[in-house]
Amino acid sequence: MSRTSTRAVLRACASRILPVAMAVSLNGAAFAQEPLSVFGAELEVAGFVAGEFRAFVEDPGFADQDDRYFEPSLIAQPEFRLYWDRERLTFIPFARYDPADHEGRTHGDVRELSLYVERDDWDLTAGIGKVFWGVAESRHLVDIINQSDLVEDVDEEDKLGQPMINLNLLRDWGTVGFFILPGFRERTFPGDAARLRGPLQIDTSNPIYESSAEEARVDAALRYAHTVGDWDFGASYFHGTSREPELVPSVAADGRLVLRPRYEIIDQLGIDFQATLEEWLWKFEGIHRSGHGDPFFAATGGFEYTLFGVAESAADLGLLLEYHYDGRGDDAPATTFDNDVFVGTRLALNDEQATEFLAGVIVDQREQDMLMLIEGERRITETWFAEIEARLFLNPSENSAAFENDSHLVARISRYF
């Protein structure tokens, strides 16, 4: 399937999945409480629909960007699971509809469509899936299986579904995971008129691949994970097309200067560990990568210290500190996390509404530009949930000048079923 037809399919999914998911949400609670029997299996329906409101505080920085201050949108992510004795079939589609941005934020994806088989000493997942590796709060260096969905958010937390075959061997001395990844997912970027993008448009229709197989190349990965007492640790190896593209200046057919994503073949070794020592949670992630010019090392490490029962209440207050180092050269994809410090705090009220807040700031030690993050969430009822996020770009330098005018607030109301 061509890239053009793939995008057409995703747009069609977005327009069809959303109304179906909304209809399911009206009746989904009943399904969740009384699972249906289908072909001898138990069907579980879950997921959510949400209304989101994004507000910008300044005019856009570039003339061709949309000048709306307020961006409403609708989101749907139903989840369907069929359970047999020790097998599970999962289908999780995702769609966002933005009435004013059909070419950018309106999009769809299959986050998961997989068969899971469990046995006493092994398990197997085959299909489209999501895998998360890592322990750090502010940057996930070792998490490399799934591609980032930057249309959803530029923080790289949202991921596209990845075709995979994953076999895990479960042993007393640890878990060994083997990954075959048949098919590459290109990174999504904000559209030409969208906010939260750079001065040059990204030509996603003409990517550059080091591999002659392009997106049909089969990648591979290996991971070992184990827990010993208070320590959780993992080691991983990945060989394949980099999920992180370099953006190469190019001239489009109409004469515009654009950026083309270039995906190179890389080898990445990763390690991560987390130690839970009473009030302390120590975290570390490190990678060694080759394939982007000279080989380089990058690391994120720090801690979270929790004050339990603050002021003789049920609330817990966490204090977070992490440091980012990245030694990549000019031939590698650019990053802002080369010498940065993250300082934050997490407040969990531990009430019936599961109210939590997270606030933090990432400071570049060289340029002194700052990114401030504020997140809050609270359950309104058993099925309704409220979230709020703020992202503020402060003291911008050359590295962050593209986002200088893009500080924004996001409010989201979700209905779970």
C-alpha positions as CSV (number, residue, x, y, z in Angstrom):
1,M,0.0,0.0,0.0
2,S,1.4,3.4,-0.9
3,R,1.9,6.2,1.6
4,T,-0.9,8.2,0.0
5,S,-3.4,5.4,0.2
6,T,-2.3,4.7,3.8
7,R,-3.1,8.2,4.8
8,A,-6.5,8.0,3.0
9,V,-7.3,4.8,5.0
10,L,-6.4,6.5,8.3
11,R,-8.6,9.5,7.5
12,A,-11.4,7.1,6.7
13,C,-10.9,5.3,10.0
14,A,-11.0,8.6,11.9
15,S,-14.4,9.4,10.3
16,R,-15.9,6.0,10.9
17,I,-14.4,4.9,14.2
18,L,-15.5,7.9,16.2
19,P,-19.3,7.6,15.8
20,V,-19.1,3.9,16.4
21,A,-17.0,4.3,19.5
22,M,-19.4,7.0,20.8
23,A,-22.3,4.6,20.3
24,V,-20.5,1.9,22.1
25,S,-19.7,4.2,25.0
26,L,-23.4,4.6,25.7
27,N,-23.8,0.9,26.3
28,G,-20.2,-0.1,27.1
29,A,-20.6,-0.1,30.9
30,A,-23.1,-3.0,30.6
31,F,-20.6,-5.0,28.5
32,A,-17.8,-4.3,30.9
33,Q,-20.0,-5.5,33.9
34,E,-21.5,-8.5,32.0
35,P,-19.0,-9.8,29.4
36,L,-20.6,-11.4,26.3
37,S,-19.8,-14.9,25.0
38,V,-18.6,-14.9,21.4
39,F,-17.4,-18.1,19.7
40,G,-16.7,-19.7,23.1
41,A,-14.7,-16.7,24.2
42,E,-15.5,-13.9,26.6
43,L,-15.8,-10.4,25.0
44,E,-14.8,-7.4,27.0
45,V,-15.5,-3.9,25.7
46,A,-13.7,-0.9,27.3
47,G,-12.0,2.3,26.3
48,F,-13.0,6.0,26.2
49,V,-14.3,8.9,24.3
50,A,-13.2,12.5,25.1
51,G,-13.7,16.1,24.2
52,E,-10.6,18.2,24.2
53,F,-10.0,21.9,24.2
54,R,-6.6,23.4,23.4
55,A,-5.9,27.1,23.9
56,F,-2.9,29.1,22.8
57,V,-1.9,32.3,24.5
58,E,-0.1,34.1,21.7
59,D,-0.4,34.6,17.9
60,P,1.5,31.9,15.9
61,G,5.1,32.5,15.1
62,F,4.9,31.8,11.4
63,A,2.7,33.4,8.7
64,D,1.3,30.1,7.3
65,Q,0.2,28.7,10.7
66,D,-3.4,28.6,11.7
67,D,-4.2,31.6,13.8
68,R,-6.9,30.1,16.0
69,Y,-6.4,30.6,19.7
70,F,-8.9,27.8,20.6
71,E,-8.8,24.3,19.1
72,P,-11.6,21.9,20.1
73,S,-11.4,18.2,19.0
74,L,-13.0,14.8,19.7
75,I,-11.1,11.6,20.6
76,A,-12.2,8.0,20.6
77,Q,-10.3,4.9,21.7
78,P,-12.5,1.8,22.1
79,E,-10.9,-1.4,23.3
80,F,-12.2,-4.9,22.4
81,R,-10.8,-8.0,23.9
82,L,-11.7,-11.7,23.4
83,Y,-10.6,-14.0,26.1
84,W,-10.2,-17.8,25.8
85,D,-8.5,-20.0,28.4
86,R,-5.0,-18.6,28.0
87,E,-5.3,-16.6,24.8
88,R,-6.5,-13.1,24.2
89,L,-7.3,-11.2,21.0
90,T,-7.1,-7.4,21.3
91,F,-8.3,-4.6,19.0
92,I,-7.7,-1.0,20.0
93,P,-8.3,1.6,17.3
94,F,-7.7,5.3,17.9
95,A,-9.2,8.4,16.2
96,R,-9.1,12.1,16.7
97,Y,-11.4,14.5,14.8
98,D,-10.5,18.2,14.6
99,P,-13.3,20.1,12.7
100,A,-10.9,22.8,11.7
101,D,-7.8,20.7,10.8
102,H,-8.7,17.8,8.6
103,E,-5.2,17.4,7.1
104,G,-3.3,17.7,10.4
105,R,-4.9,16.6,13.8
106,T,-7.7,14.6,12.3
107,H,-6.2,11.2,12.0
108,G,-6.6,7.6,13.0
109,D,-4.5,4.6,13.8
110,V,-4.7,1.0,15.0
111,R,-2.8,1.1,18.3
112,E,-3.2,-2.7,18.8
113,L,-4.6,-5.6,16.9
114,S,-2.9,-8.7,18.2
115,L,-3.2,-12.3,19.5
116,Y,-1.6,-13.1,22.8
117,V,-0.9,-16.6,23.9
118,E,0.3,-17.5,27.4
119,R,1.9,-20.7,28.7
120,D,3.7,-21.6,31.9
121,D,7.2,-20.6,30.9
122,W,6.6,-18.4,27.7
123,D,4.2,-16.0,26.1
124,L,3.8,-14.8,22.5
125,T,2.2,-11.7,21.0
126,A,1.7,-11.5,17.2
127,G,0.1,-8.6,15.3
128,I,0.1,-4.8,15.8
129,G,1.1,-4.0,19.4
130,K,2.7,-1.5,21.8
131,V,5.7,-2.1,24.0
132,F,7.1,0.3,26.6
133,W,10.6,0.2,28.0
134,G,12.1,2.6,30.5
135,V,11.8,4.0,34.0
136,A,12.6,7.8,33.8
137,E,10.0,10.5,34.2
138,S,11.1,13.1,31.7
139,R,12.7,11.2,28.8
140,H,12.5,7.6,27.7
141,L,15.8,6.8,26.0
142,V,15.5,3.0,25.8
143,D,11.9,3.0,24.5
144,I,12.5,2.2,20.8
145,I,10.0,-0.3,19.5
146,N,7.1,1.9,18.7
147,Q,7.1,5.1,16.6
148,S,6.1,8.5,18.1
149,D,2.9,10.1,17.1
150,L,3.8,13.8,17.1
151,V,0.4,14.8,15.7
152,E,-1.0,14.0,19.2
153,D,1.7,15.8,21.1
154,V,5.4,16.8,20.7
155,D,6.4,15.1,24.0
156,E,6.8,11.8,22.2
157,E,4.6,10.0,24.8
158,D,2.0,8.9,22.2
159,K,3.0,5.9,20.1
160,L,1.8,4.3,16.9
161,G,1.0,0.6,16.7
162,Q,3.9,-1.5,15.5
163,P,3.6,-4.8,13.6
164,M,5.5,-7.4,15.6
165,I,6.1,-10.9,16.7
166,N,7.2,-11.0,20.4
167,L,8.3,-14.2,22.1
168,N,9.1,-13.9,25.9
169,L,10.8,-16.8,27.7
170,L,9.9,-16.6,31.4
171,R,12.6,-18.0,33.7
172,D,13.5,-17.8,37.3
173,W,16.6,-15.8,36.4
174,G,14.7,-13.3,34.3
175,T,12.6,-12.7,31.2
176,V,14.2,-12.8,27.7
177,G,12.2,-11.2,24.9
178,F,12.7,-11.6,21.2
179,F,11.1,-9.1,18.8
180,I,10.7,-9.5,15.0
181,L,9.4,-6.2,13.6
182,P,8.1,-6.7,10.0
183,G,7.3,-3.2,8.8
184,F,8.4,0.3,9.7
185,R,6.0,3.2,10.7
186,E,7.1,6.7,9.7
187,R,7.0,9.4,12.3
188,T,3.9,11.7,12.2
189,F,4.4,15.4,12.4
190,P,2.1,18.4,12.8
191,G,0.6,19.6,9.5
192,D,1.8,22.6,7.5
193,A,-0.7,24.9,9.1
194,A,-0.4,23.4,12.6
195,R,1.0,24.9,15.8
196,L,4.0,23.4,17.6
197,R,6.1,23.0,14.5
198,G,9.3,24.6,13.1
199,P,9.8,27.3,10.6
200,L,10.1,24.8,7.7
201,Q,7.4,22.4,6.6
202,I,8.2,18.7,6.9
203,D,7.7,16.7,3.6
204,T,6.4,13.4,5.0
205,S,5.4,12.3,1.5
206,N,9.0,12.0,0.4
207,P,11.1,10.3,3.2
208,I,14.6,9.1,2.6
209,Y,15.6,5.6,3.7
210,E,19.1,4.1,4.1
211,S,17.6,0.7,3.5
212,S,16.6,-0.2,-0.1
213,A,13.6,-2.0,1.5
214,E,12.4,1.3,2.9
215,E,9.3,0.8,5.2
216,A,9.2,-2.9,4.3
217,R,12.4,-3.7,6.1
218,V,12.3,-6.2,8.9
219,D,13.9,-5.0,12.2
220,A,14.8,-7.0,15.3
221,A,15.3,-6.4,19.0
222,L,16.2,-8.4,22.1
223,R,15.5,-7.5,25.8
224,Y,16.4,-9.1,29.1
225,A,14.5,-8.0,32.3
226,H,14.7,-9.2,35.9
227,T,13.8,-8.1,39.4
228,V,16.2,-8.8,42.4
229,G,14.9,-7.6,45.7
230,D,14.3,-3.9,45.4
231,W,16.0,-3.6,42.0
232,D,14.3,-3.8,38.6
233,F,16.7,-3.8,35.7
234,G,16.7,-4.4,31.9
235,A,19.1,-4.6,29.0
236,S,18.1,-4.3,25.4
237,Y,19.5,-4.4,21.8
238,F,17.9,-3.0,18.7
239,H,19.0,-3.3,15.1
240,G,16.9,-1.7,12.4
241,T,15.5,1.6,11.0
242,S,15.8,4.4,13.5
243,R,12.5,5.6,14.8
244,E,14.2,9.0,15.2
245,P,14.6,10.7,11.7
246,E,17.1,13.3,10.8
247,L,15.4,16.3,9.1
248,V,17.3,17.1,5.8
249,P,16.8,20.4,4.0
250,S,15.4,19.9,0.5
251,V,13.6,21.8,-2.3
252,A,10.0,20.7,-3.0
253,A,8.5,20.5,-6.5
254,D,6.9,23.9,-6.1
255,G,10.3,25.5,-5.1
256,R,9.7,25.7,-1.4
257,L,12.5,24.8,1.0
258,V,11.2,21.9,3.1
259,L,12.6,19.2,5.5
260,R,12.6,15.6,4.4
261,P,12.8,12.9,7.1
262,R,15.8,10.6,6.7
263,Y,15.7,7.2,8.4
264,E,19.0,5.5,8.9
265,I,19.9,1.9,10.0
266,I,21.1,1.9,13.6
267,D,22.3,-0.4,16.4
268,Q,21.3,0.6,19.9
269,L,22.3,-1.0,23.2
270,G,20.3,0.1,26.2
271,I,20.2,-0.4,29.9
272,D,17.8,0.7,32.5
273,F,17.3,0.1,36.2
274,Q,15.1,1.3,39.1
275,A,15.7,0.9,42.8
276,T,12.9,1.2,45.3
277,L,14.6,2.0,48.7
278,E,11.9,3.1,51.2
279,E,11.1,6.7,50.3
280,W,13.6,6.8,47.5
281,L,13.0,5.7,43.9
282,W,16.3,5.8,41.9
283,K,16.1,5.7,38.1
284,F,18.6,5.4,35.2
285,E,18.4,4.9,31.5
286,G,21.4,4.8,29.1
287,I,22.0,4.0,25.5
288,H,24.9,3.5,23.1
289,R,23.9,4.1,19.4
290,S,25.7,3.8,16.2
291,G,24.5,4.6,12.7
292,H,24.0,8.3,13.0
293,G,27.5,9.4,12.1
294,D,29.9,8.8,15.0
295,P,28.6,6.4,17.7
296,F,27.4,8.2,20.9
297,F,26.2,7.7,24.4
298,A,23.2,9.2,26.1
299,A,21.8,8.9,29.6
300,T,19.0,10.0,31.9
301,G,19.2,9.5,35.6
302,G,17.8,10.8,38.8
303,F,15.4,10.1,41.7
304,E,12.0,10.6,43.2
305,Y,11.8,11.1,46.9
306,T,8.3,10.7,48.4
307,L,7.0,12.4,51.6
308,F,4.2,10.2,52.8
309,G,1.2,11.7,54.6
310,V,2.1,15.4,54.1
311,A,0.8,17.6,57.0
312,E,-0.8,14.5,58.6
313,S,-3.1,14.0,55.7
314,A,-3.6,11.2,53.2
315,A,-1.7,13.0,50.5
316,D,1.8,12.1,49.3
317,L,4.3,14.5,47.8
318,G,7.0,13.4,45.5
319,L,10.2,15.4,44.7
320,L,11.8,14.6,41.4
321,L,15.2,15.4,39.9
322,E,16.7,14.0,36.7
323,Y,19.7,14.9,34.5
324,H,19.9,14.5,30.7
325,Y,23.1,14.0,28.8
326,D,23.4,13.3,25.1
327,G,26.7,13.1,23.2
328,R,25.5,12.8,19.7
329,G,27.2,14.8,16.9
330,D,25.9,17.0,14.1
331,D,25.2,14.0,11.8
332,A,22.6,12.6,14.2
333,P,19.0,13.8,14.6
334,A,18.9,17.0,16.6
335,T,17.9,16.9,20.3
336,T,17.3,19.5,23.0
337,F,18.3,17.0,25.8
338,D,22.0,17.3,25.5
339,N,22.7,18.9,28.9
340,D,19.4,19.5,30.7
341,V,18.0,19.2,34.2
342,F,14.4,18.3,35.1
343,V,13.1,19.4,38.5
344,G,9.5,18.5,39.5
345,T,7.0,17.6,42.1
346,R,4.1,15.1,42.1
347,L,1.2,15.4,44.5
348,A,-1.3,12.5,45.0
349,L,-4.2,13.4,47.3
350,N,-5.1,9.7,47.6
351,D,-8.8,10.6,47.7
352,E,-11.8,8.9,46.2
353,Q,-11.5,11.0,43.1
354,A,-7.9,9.8,42.5
355,T,-6.7,13.5,42.3
356,E,-3.1,13.9,41.2
357,F,-0.9,16.8,40.0
358,L,2.5,16.9,38.4
359,A,4.5,20.1,37.9
360,G,8.1,20.4,36.6
361,V,10.5,22.4,34.5
362,I,13.3,21.3,32.1
363,V,16.2,23.7,32.0
364,D,18.9,23.7,29.3
365,Q,22.2,24.2,31.2
366,R,23.9,25.8,28.2
367,E,21.2,28.1,26.7
368,Q,19.1,28.5,29.9
369,D,15.8,28.1,28.0
370,M,13.1,26.4,30.0
371,L,10.0,24.2,29.4
372,M,7.5,24.2,32.2
373,L,5.0,21.4,32.5
374,I,1.8,21.2,34.6
375,E,-0.6,18.3,34.6
376,G,-3.6,17.5,36.7
377,E,-6.3,14.8,36.7
378,R,-9.4,14.0,38.7
379,R,-12.2,11.5,38.5
380,I,-15.6,13.3,38.4
381,T,-17.8,10.1,38.6
382,E,-17.2,6.4,38.2
383,T,-17.1,6.9,34.4
384,W,-16.2,10.6,33.8
385,F,-12.6,11.9,34.2
386,A,-11.1,15.4,33.9
387,E,-7.6,16.3,32.9
388,I,-5.7,19.6,32.5
389,E,-2.3,20.2,31.0
390,A,-0.1,23.3,30.5
391,R,3.1,23.6,28.5
392,L,5.0,26.9,28.7
393,F,8.1,27.8,26.7
394,L,10.1,30.2,28.7
395,N,13.3,32.2,28.0
396,P,13.6,30.7,24.4
397,S,17.0,30.3,22.8
398,E,17.9,29.4,19.3
399,N,17.1,25.8,20.1
400,S,13.5,26.5,21.1
401,A,12.7,29.6,19.2
402,A,10.3,27.7,16.9
403,F,8.0,27.1,19.9
404,E,8.3,30.6,21.4
405,N,4.7,31.5,20.7
406,D,3.2,28.1,21.3
407,S,2.7,28.0,25.1
408,H,-0.7,26.4,25.5
409,L,-3.3,24.9,27.9
410,V,-5.2,21.7,27.3
411,A,-8.5,20.7,29.0
412,R,-10.0,17.2,28.5
413,I,-13.2,15.5,29.7
414,S,-13.2,11.7,29.1
415,R,-16.0,9.2,29.4
416,Y,-14.7,5.7,30.2
417,F,-16.6,2.5,29.7
